[in-house]
Amino acid sequence: MLLIRSESTKNSLVHIRKSLETRTILTYLVLALLIPYTITEKHRSNTILKRRSPEPGASEEPRRTAGCHSCRMREEIKQRNLLVIKDEILRRIGFEKAPNITGKPLPQIPSELFMKIEEENGGMQSDQPAFQSGYTVTEEEDDYHVRTEKILAFAQPYPRLRHKGRDILHFSFTDSITKYHVSNATLFVFIKGSDRRPPQDVLIELFKVKKITDHSESTAFDLVFTKKIHQPGGRGEWVQIDLTETVSEWFKSPKDNHGFLVNATVNGKKVSITDINVDKGKKVPFVEIATVEAKRRTRRSIGLNCDEDSNETICCRYPLIVDFEAIGLDFIIAPKRYDAFMCAGECPYVTMQRFPHTHLKQVAKPASQPPCCTPRKLGSISMLYFDSHLNVVYGSLPGMVVERCGCL
């Protein structure tokens, strides 16, 4: 009996020992698995923290852009839009490529034009909610209005043609300019002054060249303008001559454009007129031409506006600064840069109900191409630029500013 109990106790101890050994082995196995995992996770966490912690002097922009899908999409849209804007400006102006003005003597431009450009572009964009979030609704006037362009064409000497010691003043115009209707044209000629007292009358005569021949003496001229003024004092002054009728004829029939000859006399004696080759070209005669073209009316529109840091995912209008020199359009005199704005974002079903025609289209054809975020209203920008003849053109370029975005 005692022997049996001893054997039983012995078996129990063996069983307990084996159980403890098994548990110890399992514990070691678990620790062997957990320790590398913990080290790996700790290393991974440290790596993430290092990535999140900014380096001294590092920019936040790359990290913000890299971690934001909508930001990356907007950046791609921005770069594509800049290329499109460059091509569109050249196409609308009528250029196959940007005029090369590098190293060429450029005429002096009246400061009033710079002020007008700044005023018009500033006024055009100041009333737009460019930096205000939320929806805006605008009612446009339901009528027609006009777009006015102003061109400053500087005189160029007619090749190998002079008349009694004076250059024929010739003005060249591109086809993209002559397609407009002339509403007004004024010739500016600088008459040198005299300090003689009392001031004498100067007779100014303007002749239109009718026919060009190899011999200047047989060239045909038509007197189109005469005017008497008091001879200016000091260095002189600009004299204005109305040329609306003549320039209108030139626009309708460019082949008849042979230029002008200007004479100024006091009691039959010639008075100095600043021409192309005098005073380093600073007082070159020029024609200021105003043209008009009908423009279609705009409609009521609605749109959402966002700033560059917005995390908005639905269709929205964002800023897009266009630097003309940076995109290779240095022939544009003013402005040097402007905000064209751009559209980006998604068009989910909930937003379609704000645009009834888009909503109906999607309901009628559920399998059709989904709507895209696109400009719904475009505005114009006033611009001053050189054409291929180095004329200075002042004009309003339509469709270059996104005023509203929507799903279409």
SULFEN-V812524 format. One record per pair of residues at least 4 apart in sequence whose ideal C-beta (glycine too) atoms are under 8 Angstrom apart, sorted by the first residue. I is the first residue (numbers start at 1). J is the second residue. D is the distance in whole Angstrom. If there is no record, write none. Layout:
i=I j=J d=D
i=I j=J d=D
This chain:
i=1 j=5 d=7
i=2 j=6 d=6
i=3 j=7 d=7
i=4 j=8 d=6
i=5 j=9 d=6
i=6 j=10 d=6
i=7 j=11 d=6
i=8 j=12 d=7
i=9 j=13 d=7
i=10 j=14 d=7
i=11 j=15 d=6
i=12 j=16 d=6
i=13 j=17 d=6
i=14 j=18 d=6
i=15 j=19 d=6
i=16 j=20 d=6
i=17 j=21 d=6
i=18 j=22 d=6
i=19 j=23 d=6
i=20 j=24 d=6
i=21 j=25 d=6
i=22 j=26 d=6
i=23 j=27 d=6
i=24 j=28 d=7
i=25 j=29 d=6
i=26 j=30 d=6
i=27 j=31 d=6
i=28 j=32 d=6
i=29 j=33 d=7
i=30 j=34 d=6
i=31 j=35 d=6
i=32 j=36 d=8
i=33 j=37 d=6
i=34 j=38 d=6
i=35 j=39 d=6
i=36 j=40 d=6
i=37 j=41 d=6
i=38 j=42 d=6
i=39 j=43 d=6
i=40 j=44 d=6
i=41 j=45 d=6
i=42 j=46 d=6
i=43 j=47 d=6
i=44 j=48 d=6
i=45 j=49 d=6
i=46 j=50 d=6
i=47 j=51 d=6
i=48 j=52 d=6
i=49 j=53 d=6
i=54 j=58 d=5
i=54 j=60 d=7
i=54 j=63 d=8
i=60 j=64 d=6
i=61 j=65 d=6
i=62 j=66 d=6
i=63 j=67 d=6
i=64 j=68 d=6
i=64 j=71 d=7
i=65 j=71 d=5
i=65 j=72 d=6
i=65 j=75 d=6
i=66 j=72 d=7
i=68 j=72 d=7
i=68 j=311 d=7
i=69 j=73 d=6
i=70 j=74 d=6
i=70 j=311 d=7
i=70 j=312 d=8
i=70 j=313 d=6
i=70 j=344 d=8
i=70 j=345 d=8
i=71 j=75 d=6
i=72 j=76 d=7
i=73 j=77 d=6
i=73 j=344 d=7
i=74 j=78 d=6
i=74 j=318 d=6
i=74 j=342 d=8
i=74 j=344 d=5
i=75 j=79 d=7
i=76 j=80 d=6
i=77 j=81 d=6
i=77 j=342 d=6
i=77 j=343 d=8
i=77 j=344 d=5
i=78 j=82 d=7
i=78 j=320 d=6
i=78 j=342 d=6
i=79 j=83 d=7
i=80 j=84 d=6
i=81 j=85 d=6
i=81 j=320 d=6
i=81 j=340 d=7
i=81 j=342 d=5
i=82 j=86 d=7
i=82 j=320 d=8
i=82 j=322 d=7
i=82 j=327 d=6
i=83 j=87 d=7
i=83 j=327 d=8
i=84 j=88 d=6
i=85 j=89 d=6
i=85 j=322 d=6
i=85 j=327 d=7
i=85 j=340 d=6
i=85 j=400 d=7
i=86 j=90 d=7
i=86 j=327 d=5
i=86 j=328 d=7
i=86 j=329 d=6
i=87 j=91 d=6
i=88 j=92 d=6
i=88 j=399 d=8
i=88 j=400 d=7
i=89 j=93 d=6
i=89 j=329 d=6
i=89 j=332 d=8
i=89 j=397 d=7
i=89 j=400 d=7
i=90 j=95 d=5
i=90 j=96 d=7
i=90 j=97 d=7
i=90 j=98 d=6
i=90 j=329 d=8
i=91 j=95 d=8
i=92 j=397 d=6
i=92 j=398 d=8
i=92 j=399 d=8
i=93 j=176 d=6
i=93 j=385 d=7
i=93 j=387 d=8
i=93 j=393 d=8
i=93 j=397 d=7
i=94 j=174 d=6
i=94 j=175 d=7
i=94 j=176 d=3
i=95 j=99 d=7
i=95 j=176 d=8
i=95 j=387 d=8
i=95 j=388 d=7
i=98 j=328 d=6
i=98 j=329 d=6
i=98 j=330 d=7
i=98 j=331 d=6
i=99 j=331 d=5
i=99 j=386 d=6
i=99 j=387 d=7
i=99 j=388 d=5
i=100 j=104 d=8
i=101 j=106 d=7
i=101 j=330 d=7
i=101 j=331 d=5
i=101 j=386 d=6
i=101 j=390 d=7
i=102 j=330 d=8
i=104 j=390 d=7
i=105 j=280 d=8
i=105 j=281 d=6
i=106 j=386 d=7
i=106 j=390 d=7
i=107 j=154 d=5
i=107 j=281 d=6
i=107 j=284 d=6
i=107 j=286 d=7
i=107 j=390 d=7
i=107 j=392 d=7
i=108 j=281 d=8
i=108 j=282 d=5
i=108 j=284 d=8
i=109 j=113 d=6
i=109 j=114 d=7
i=109 j=152 d=7
i=109 j=333 d=7
i=109 j=384 d=7
i=109 j=392 d=6
i=110 j=152 d=8
i=111 j=115 d=6
i=112 j=116 d=6
i=113 j=117 d=6
i=113 j=150 d=8
i=113 j=152 d=8
i=113 j=334 d=8
i=113 j=384 d=6
i=113 j=392 d=8
i=113 j=394 d=6
i=114 j=118 d=6
i=114 j=334 d=5
i=114 j=384 d=7
i=115 j=119 d=6
i=116 j=120 d=6
i=116 j=382 d=8
i=116 j=394 d=8
i=117 j=121 d=6
i=117 j=334 d=5
i=117 j=335 d=6
i=117 j=382 d=5
i=117 j=383 d=7
i=117 j=384 d=5
i=117 j=394 d=7
i=118 j=122 d=6
i=118 j=334 d=7
i=118 j=335 d=7
i=119 j=123 d=6
i=120 j=124 d=6
i=120 j=382 d=4
i=120 j=396 d=8
i=121 j=125 d=6
i=121 j=335 d=6
i=121 j=338 d=6
i=121 j=381 d=6
i=121 j=382 d=5
i=122 j=126 d=6
i=123 j=127 d=7
i=124 j=128 d=8
i=124 j=379 d=7
i=124 j=380 d=8
i=124 j=381 d=7
i=124 j=382 d=7
i=124 j=401 d=7
i=125 j=130 d=7
i=125 j=338 d=8
i=125 j=339 d=6
i=125 j=401 d=7
i=128 j=403 d=6
i=129 j=134 d=8
i=129 j=136 d=5
i=129 j=305 d=5
i=130 j=305 d=7
i=130 j=319 d=6
i=130 j=339 d=7
i=130 j=341 d=7
i=131 j=305 d=8
i=131 j=307 d=6
i=132 j=136 d=8
i=132 j=305 d=6
i=133 j=304 d=8
i=133 j=305 d=6
i=133 j=306 d=6
i=133 j=307 d=7
i=133 j=310 d=7
i=134 j=304 d=7
i=134 j=305 d=7
i=135 j=302 d=6
i=135 j=303 d=7
i=135 j=304 d=6
i=136 j=302 d=7
i=136 j=303 d=7
i=136 j=305 d=7
i=136 j=404 d=8
i=137 j=300 d=7
i=137 j=301 d=8
i=137 j=302 d=5
i=138 j=300 d=7
i=138 j=301 d=6
i=138 j=377 d=8
i=138 j=403 d=8
i=138 j=404 d=7
i=139 j=300 d=5
i=140 j=297 d=7
i=140 j=298 d=4
i=140 j=299 d=6
i=140 j=300 d=7
i=140 j=301 d=8
i=141 j=145 d=7
i=141 j=297 d=7
i=142 j=297 d=6
i=143 j=297 d=6
i=144 j=294 d=6
i=144 j=295 d=7
i=144 j=296 d=7
i=144 j=297 d=6
i=145 j=295 d=6
i=145 j=297 d=8
i=146 j=292 d=5
i=146 j=293 d=7
i=146 j=294 d=6
i=146 j=295 d=6
i=147 j=292 d=7
i=147 j=293 d=5
i=147 j=294 d=8
i=147 j=295 d=5
i=147 j=380 d=7
i=147 j=396 d=5
i=147 j=398 d=7
i=148 j=183 d=7
i=148 j=290 d=6
i=148 j=291 d=7
i=148 j=292 d=6
i=148 j=396 d=7
i=149 j=180 d=6
i=149 j=290 d=7
i=149 j=291 d=5
i=149 j=292 d=8
i=149 j=293 d=8
i=149 j=393 d=7
i=149 j=394 d=7
i=149 j=395 d=4
i=149 j=396 d=6
i=150 j=288 d=7
i=150 j=289 d=7
i=150 j=290 d=5
i=150 j=291 d=8
i=150 j=393 d=8
i=150 j=394 d=4
i=150 j=395 d=7
i=151 j=173 d=8
i=151 j=177 d=6
i=151 j=287 d=8
i=151 j=288 d=7
i=151 j=289 d=4
i=151 j=291 d=7
i=151 j=391 d=6
i=151 j=392 d=7
i=151 j=393 d=5
i=151 j=394 d=7
i=151 j=395 d=8
i=152 j=286 d=5
i=152 j=287 d=7
i=152 j=288 d=6
i=152 j=289 d=8
i=152 j=391 d=6
i=152 j=392 d=4
i=152 j=393 d=7
i=152 j=394 d=7
i=153 j=171 d=5
i=153 j=172 d=7
i=153 j=173 d=7
i=153 j=286 d=6
i=153 j=287 d=5
i=153 j=289 d=7
i=153 j=389 d=8
i=153 j=391 d=4
i=153 j=392 d=8
i=154 j=171 d=8
i=154 j=284 d=5
i=154 j=285 d=8
i=154 j=286 d=5
i=154 j=390 d=7
i=154 j=391 d=6
i=154 j=392 d=7
i=155 j=169 d=4
i=155 j=170 d=7
i=155 j=171 d=6
i=155 j=259 d=8
i=155 j=275 d=8
i=155 j=276 d=6
i=155 j=284 d=6
i=155 j=285 d=4
i=155 j=286 d=6
i=155 j=287 d=8
i=156 j=169 d=8
i=156 j=170 d=5
i=156 j=171 d=7
i=156 j=172 d=6
i=156 j=276 d=7
i=156 j=389 d=7
i=157 j=161 d=8
i=157 j=167 d=5
i=157 j=168 d=7
i=157 j=169 d=8
i=157 j=170 d=7
i=157 j=276 d=5
i=157 j=277 d=8
i=158 j=167 d=7
i=158 j=168 d=4
i=158 j=169 d=8
i=158 j=170 d=4
i=158 j=209 d=8
i=158 j=212 d=8
i=158 j=258 d=8
i=158 j=259 d=5
i=161 j=167 d=8
i=161 j=168 d=5
i=161 j=212 d=7
i=161 j=216 d=6
i=161 j=219 d=7
i=162 j=166 d=6
i=162 j=167 d=6
i=162 j=168 d=7
i=162 j=216 d=6
i=163 j=168 d=6
i=163 j=216 d=5
i=163 j=219 d=7
i=163 j=221 d=8
i=163 j=261 d=6
i=164 j=216 d=8
i=166 j=261 d=6
i=166 j=262 d=8
i=166 j=263 d=8
i=166 j=275 d=7
i=167 j=275 d=6
i=167 j=276 d=6
i=167 j=277 d=7
i=168 j=209 d=6
i=168 j=258 d=8
i=168 j=259 d=5
i=168 j=260 d=7
i=168 j=261 d=6
i=169 j=259 d=5
i=169 j=260 d=5
i=169 j=261 d=7
i=169 j=262 d=7
i=169 j=275 d=8
i=169 j=276 d=8
i=169 j=285 d=6
i=170 j=257 d=8
i=170 j=258 d=7
i=170 j=259 d=4
i=171 j=250 d=8
i=171 j=257 d=7
i=171 j=259 d=7
i=171 j=287 d=6
i=171 j=391 d=8
i=172 j=389 d=4
i=172 j=391 d=7
i=173 j=177 d=5
i=173 j=178 d=5
i=173 j=250 d=7
i=173 j=251 d=7
i=173 j=254 d=7
i=173 j=257 d=7
i=173 j=389 d=7
i=173 j=391 d=7
i=174 j=178 d=7
i=174 j=387 d=5
i=174 j=388 d=6
i=174 j=389 d=7
i=174 j=391 d=8
i=175 j=179 d=7
i=176 j=387 d=8
i=177 j=251 d=8
i=177 j=289 d=8
i=177 j=291 d=8
i=177 j=387 d=7
i=177 j=391 d=8
i=177 j=393 d=7
i=178 j=250 d=8
i=178 j=251 d=5
i=178 j=254 d=6
i=180 j=251 d=7
i=180 j=291 d=4
i=180 j=292 d=7
i=180 j=293 d=6
i=181 j=248 d=8
i=181 j=251 d=8
i=181 j=291 d=6
i=181 j=292 d=6
i=181 j=293 d=7
i=182 j=244 d=6
i=182 j=247 d=5
i=182 j=248 d=4
i=182 j=251 d=6
i=182 j=289 d=6
i=182 j=290 d=7
i=182 j=291 d=6
i=183 j=244 d=8
i=183 j=290 d=5
i=183 j=291 d=6
i=183 j=292 d=5
i=184 j=244 d=5
i=184 j=289 d=7
i=184 j=290 d=4
i=185 j=242 d=7
i=185 j=243 d=4
i=185 j=244 d=5
i=185 j=246 d=7
i=185 j=247 d=4
i=185 j=248 d=7
i=185 j=287 d=6
i=185 j=288 d=7
i=185 j=289 d=5
i=185 j=290 d=7
i=186 j=240 d=5
i=186 j=241 d=7
i=186 j=242 d=6
i=186 j=243 d=7
i=186 j=244 d=8
i=186 j=287 d=7
i=186 j=288 d=5
i=187 j=206 d=7
i=187 j=240 d=7
i=187 j=241 d=4
i=187 j=242 d=8
i=187 j=243 d=5
i=187 j=260 d=7
i=187 j=285 d=7
i=187 j=286 d=8
i=187 j=287 d=5
i=188 j=238 d=5
i=188 j=239 d=7
i=188 j=240 d=6
i=188 j=241 d=8
i=188 j=285 d=6
i=188 j=286 d=5
i=188 j=287 d=7
i=188 j=288 d=7
i=189 j=204 d=7
i=189 j=238 d=7
i=189 j=239 d=5
i=189 j=241 d=7
i=189 j=262 d=6
i=189 j=264 d=8
i=189 j=273 d=6
i=189 j=274 d=8
i=189 j=285 d=5
i=190 j=236 d=6
i=190 j=237 d=7
i=190 j=238 d=5
i=190 j=239 d=8
i=190 j=273 d=7
i=190 j=274 d=4
i=190 j=283 d=4
i=190 j=285 d=7
i=191 j=202 d=6
i=191 j=204 d=7
i=191 j=229 d=8
i=191 j=231 d=7
i=191 j=232 d=6
i=191 j=236 d=5
i=191 j=237 d=6
i=191 j=238 d=8
i=191 j=239 d=5
i=191 j=264 d=6
i=191 j=271 d=6
i=191 j=272 d=8
i=191 j=273 d=6
i=191 j=274 d=8
i=192 j=235 d=7
i=192 j=236 d=4
i=192 j=271 d=7
i=192 j=272 d=4
i=192 j=273 d=7
i=192 j=274 d=7
i=193 j=231 d=7
i=193 j=232 d=4
i=193 j=233 d=5
i=193 j=234 d=5
i=193 j=235 d=5
i=193 j=236 d=4
i=193 j=237 d=7
i=194 j=199 d=8
i=194 j=200 d=8
i=194 j=231 d=5
i=194 j=232 d=8
i=194 j=233 d=7
i=195 j=233 d=6
i=195 j=234 d=7
i=196 j=200 d=7
i=196 j=231 d=7
i=199 j=230 d=4
i=199 j=231 d=5
i=199 j=232 d=8
i=199 j=233 d=7
i=200 j=230 d=7
i=200 j=231 d=5
i=200 j=266 d=5
i=200 j=267 d=7
i=201 j=228 d=5
i=201 j=229 d=7
i=201 j=230 d=6
i=201 j=231 d=7
i=201 j=266 d=7
i=202 j=228 d=7
i=202 j=229 d=5
i=202 j=230 d=7
i=202 j=231 d=5
i=202 j=264 d=5
i=202 j=265 d=7
i=202 j=266 d=6
i=202 j=271 d=5
i=203 j=226 d=7
i=203 j=227 d=8
i=203 j=228 d=6
i=203 j=264 d=7
i=203 j=265 d=5
i=203 j=266 d=7
i=204 j=225 d=8
i=204 j=226 d=7
i=204 j=227 d=5
i=204 j=228 d=7
i=204 j=229 d=7
i=204 j=239 d=6
i=204 j=241 d=7
i=204 j=262 d=7
i=204 j=263 d=7
i=204 j=264 d=5
i=205 j=223 d=6
i=205 j=225 d=7
i=205 j=226 d=5
i=205 j=262 d=7
i=205 j=263 d=5
i=205 j=264 d=8
i=205 j=265 d=8
i=206 j=223 d=7
i=206 j=224 d=6
i=206 j=225 d=4
i=206 j=226 d=8
i=206 j=241 d=6
i=206 j=243 d=8
i=206 j=260 d=6
i=206 j=261 d=8
i=206 j=262 d=6
i=207 j=221 d=4
i=207 j=222 d=6
i=207 j=223 d=6
i=207 j=224 d=7
i=207 j=260 d=7
i=207 j=261 d=4
i=207 j=262 d=8
i=207 j=263 d=7
i=208 j=221 d=7
i=208 j=222 d=5
i=208 j=224 d=5
i=208 j=246 d=6
i=208 j=258 d=8
i=208 j=260 d=6
i=209 j=219 d=6
i=209 j=220 d=7
i=209 j=221 d=6
i=209 j=258 d=4
i=209 j=259 d=5
i=209 j=260 d=7
i=209 j=261 d=7
i=210 j=220 d=4
i=210 j=221 d=6
i=210 j=222 d=5
i=210 j=258 d=7
i=211 j=219 d=6
i=211 j=220 d=4
i=211 j=258 d=7
i=212 j=219 d=6
i=212 j=258 d=5
i=213 j=218 d=5
i=213 j=219 d=5
i=215 j=219 d=7
i=221 j=261 d=6
i=224 j=243 d=8
i=224 j=246 d=6
i=225 j=241 d=5
i=225 j=242 d=7
i=225 j=243 d=8
i=227 j=239 d=8
i=227 j=241 d=7
i=229 j=239 d=6
i=231 j=266 d=6
i=231 j=271 d=7
i=232 j=236 d=5
i=232 j=237 d=4
i=236 j=274 d=7
i=243 j=247 d=5
i=243 j=287 d=6
i=244 j=248 d=6
i=245 j=249 d=7
i=246 j=250 d=7
i=247 j=251 d=6
i=247 j=287 d=7
i=247 j=289 d=6
i=248 j=252 d=7
i=249 j=253 d=6
i=249 j=256 d=6
i=250 j=254 d=6
i=250 j=256 d=6
i=250 j=257 d=4
i=253 j=257 d=8
i=262 j=273 d=6
i=262 j=285 d=7
i=263 j=270 d=7
i=263 j=273 d=8
i=264 j=270 d=7
i=264 j=271 d=4
i=264 j=272 d=8
i=264 j=273 d=5
i=265 j=269 d=6
i=265 j=270 d=6
i=265 j=271 d=6
i=266 j=271 d=5
i=273 j=285 d=8
i=274 j=278 d=5
i=274 j=279 d=6
i=274 j=283 d=4
i=274 j=284 d=8
i=274 j=285 d=8
i=275 j=284 d=8
i=275 j=285 d=7
i=276 j=281 d=6
i=276 j=284 d=6
i=276 j=285 d=8
i=277 j=281 d=8
i=278 j=283 d=7
i=279 j=283 d=5
i=295 j=398 d=7
i=298 j=377 d=6
i=299 j=377 d=8
i=301 j=376 d=5
i=301 j=377 d=4
i=301 j=403 d=7
i=301 j=404 d=4
i=301 j=406 d=7
i=302 j=354 d=7
i=302 j=355 d=8
i=302 j=376 d=8
i=302 j=404 d=7
i=302 j=406 d=7
i=303 j=316 d=8
i=303 j=317 d=6
i=303 j=376 d=6
i=303 j=377 d=8
i=303 j=403 d=8
i=303 j=404 d=4
i=303 j=405 d=5
i=303 j=406 d=6
i=304 j=312 d=7
i=304 j=314 d=7
i=304 j=315 d=7
i=304 j=316 d=5
i=304 j=317 d=7
i=304 j=405 d=7
i=305 j=316 d=7
i=305 j=317 d=5
i=306 j=310 d=4
i=306 j=312 d=5
i=306 j=316 d=4
i=306 j=317 d=7
i=306 j=318 d=6
i=307 j=318 d=7
i=307 j=319 d=7
i=308 j=318 d=6
i=308 j=319 d=6
i=310 j=316 d=7
i=310 j=318 d=7
i=312 j=316 d=5
i=312 j=345 d=6
i=313 j=345 d=6
i=313 j=346 d=6
i=314 j=345 d=5
i=314 j=346 d=6
i=314 j=347 d=7
i=314 j=348 d=7
i=314 j=351 d=5
i=315 j=343 d=7
i=315 j=344 d=8
i=315 j=345 d=4
i=315 j=346 d=7
i=315 j=347 d=5
i=315 j=351 d=6
i=315 j=373 d=4
i=315 j=405 d=6
i=315 j=406 d=6
i=315 j=407 d=5
i=316 j=343 d=7
i=316 j=344 d=7
i=316 j=345 d=5
i=316 j=373 d=8
i=316 j=405 d=6
i=317 j=341 d=5
i=317 j=342 d=7
i=317 j=343 d=6
i=317 j=402 d=6
i=317 j=404 d=7
i=317 j=405 d=4
i=318 j=341 d=7
i=318 j=342 d=6
i=318 j=343 d=8
i=318 j=344 d=6
i=319 j=339 d=6
i=319 j=341 d=6
i=319 j=342 d=8
i=320 j=339 d=7
i=320 j=340 d=5
i=320 j=341 d=5
i=320 j=342 d=4
i=320 j=402 d=8
i=321 j=337 d=6
i=321 j=338 d=8
i=321 j=339 d=6
i=321 j=340 d=8
i=322 j=327 d=7
i=322 j=337 d=6
i=322 j=338 d=6
i=322 j=339 d=8
i=322 j=340 d=5
i=323 j=327 d=7
i=323 j=336 d=7
i=323 j=337 d=5
i=324 j=329 d=4
i=324 j=330 d=7
i=324 j=332 d=4
i=324 j=335 d=8
i=324 j=336 d=6
i=324 j=337 d=7
i=325 j=329 d=7
i=325 j=330 d=5
i=325 j=336 d=7
i=331 j=385 d=6
i=331 j=386 d=5
i=332 j=336 d=8
i=332 j=383 d=6
i=332 j=384 d=7
i=332 j=385 d=5
i=333 j=384 d=4
i=333 j=385 d=6
i=333 j=386 d=7
i=333 j=392 d=7
i=334 j=383 d=7
i=334 j=384 d=4
i=335 j=381 d=8
i=335 j=383 d=7
i=338 j=381 d=6
i=338 j=401 d=8
i=339 j=401 d=8
i=340 j=381 d=8
i=340 j=400 d=6
i=340 j=401 d=6
i=340 j=402 d=7
i=341 j=401 d=6
i=341 j=402 d=4
i=341 j=403 d=7
i=342 j=402 d=6
i=343 j=373 d=5
i=343 j=374 d=6
i=343 j=375 d=6
i=343 j=402 d=6
i=343 j=405 d=4
i=344 j=373 d=6
i=345 j=373 d=5
i=345 j=405 d=8
i=346 j=373 d=7
i=347 j=351 d=6
i=347 j=352 d=7
i=347 j=358 d=8
i=347 j=370 d=7
i=347 j=371 d=4
i=347 j=372 d=7
i=347 j=373 d=6
i=347 j=407 d=4
i=348 j=352 d=8
i=349 j=353 d=8
i=349 j=362 d=8
i=351 j=355 d=8
i=351 j=407 d=6
i=352 j=358 d=5
i=352 j=359 d=4
i=352 j=362 d=6
i=352 j=371 d=7
i=352 j=407 d=6
i=353 j=359 d=5
i=354 j=406 d=8
i=355 j=359 d=6
i=355 j=371 d=8
i=355 j=406 d=6
i=355 j=407 d=5
i=355 j=408 d=7
i=356 j=360 d=6
i=357 j=361 d=6
i=358 j=362 d=7
i=358 j=371 d=5
i=358 j=406 d=8
i=358 j=407 d=5
i=358 j=408 d=6
i=359 j=363 d=6
i=360 j=364 d=6
i=361 j=365 d=7
i=361 j=368 d=7
i=361 j=371 d=8
i=362 j=366 d=7
i=362 j=368 d=7
i=362 j=370 d=8
i=362 j=371 d=7
i=371 j=407 d=4
i=371 j=408 d=6
i=372 j=407 d=7
i=372 j=408 d=6
i=373 j=405 d=6
i=373 j=406 d=8
i=373 j=407 d=6
i=374 j=405 d=7
i=374 j=406 d=7
i=374 j=407 d=8
i=374 j=408 d=5
i=375 j=402 d=5
i=375 j=403 d=8
i=375 j=404 d=7
i=375 j=405 d=6
i=376 j=404 d=5
i=376 j=405 d=6
i=376 j=406 d=4
i=376 j=408 d=7
i=377 j=402 d=8
i=377 j=403 d=4
i=377 j=404 d=4
i=378 j=398 d=7
i=378 j=399 d=4
i=378 j=400 d=7
i=378 j=401 d=6
i=378 j=402 d=6
i=378 j=403 d=6
i=379 j=398 d=8
i=379 j=399 d=8
i=379 j=400 d=8
i=379 j=401 d=4
i=379 j=402 d=8
i=379 j=403 d=5
i=380 j=396 d=5
i=380 j=397 d=6
i=380 j=398 d=4
i=380 j=399 d=7
i=380 j=400 d=6
i=380 j=401 d=7
i=381 j=396 d=7
i=381 j=397 d=5
i=381 j=400 d=5
i=381 j=401 d=6
i=382 j=394 d=7
i=382 j=395 d=7
i=382 j=396 d=5
i=382 j=397 d=8
i=383 j=393 d=8
i=383 j=394 d=7
i=383 j=395 d=6
i=383 j=396 d=8
i=383 j=397 d=5
i=384 j=392 d=7
i=384 j=393 d=7
i=384 j=394 d=5
i=385 j=392 d=7
i=385 j=393 d=6
i=386 j=390 d=5
i=386 j=391 d=7
i=386 j=392 d=6
i=386 j=393 d=7
i=387 j=391 d=5
i=387 j=393 d=5
